[in-house]
């Protein structure tokens, strides 16, 4: 799980009391542990992607049917502020669309099917709520 927040208590590396937060349950690339061999097998991050390279890698993990175990504890704290790259919604969405396009192209070649289920829905709802109050 990952908790997004606005204001940090720098001394304790935690959200300040009263800071707007939201928590996302599910599999997130930044909130997990991986074996190096997995990155070697999947090819790591695509260097030609400025946005969406993490989603692309995550989709390759799903396509490879990498087993996942989801914990109920917050594993990552993510401070949202004006300087975040992900605030550029146009570029973020283009990167996401590019990652999906690449996944579809790979699956057309292999004939593989994957169930993305709710992997991306919770974060999208949380981001929307966070940005729009």
BELGINOR-V567761 format. One record per backbone hydrogen bond with DSSP energy under -1.0 kcal/mol. CO is the residue of the C=O (numbers start at 1). NH is the residue of the N-H. If there is no record, write none. Layout:
# BELGINOR-V567761
((CO	NH) (CO	NH))
This chain:
# BELGINOR-V567761
((1	75) (1	76) (2	24) (3	78) (4	22) (5	80) (7	16) (8	10) (9	13) (9	14) (14	9) (16	19) (22	4) (24	2) (28	31) (35	38) (36	40) (37	41) (38	42) (39	43) (39	44) (46	49) (52	56) (53	57) (54	58) (55	59) (56	60) (57	61) (58	62) (59	63) (60	64) (61	66) (62	65) (76	3) (78	5) (81	84) (84	87) (85	88) (87	89) (88	92) (89	93) (90	94) (91	95) (92	96) (93	97) (94	98) (95	99) (96	100) (97	101) (98	102) (99	103) (100	104) (101	105) (102	106) (103	107) (104	108) (105	109) (106	110) (107	111) (116	119) (118	122) (120	124) (121	125) (122	126) (123	127) (124	128) (125	129) (126	130) (127	131) (128	132))
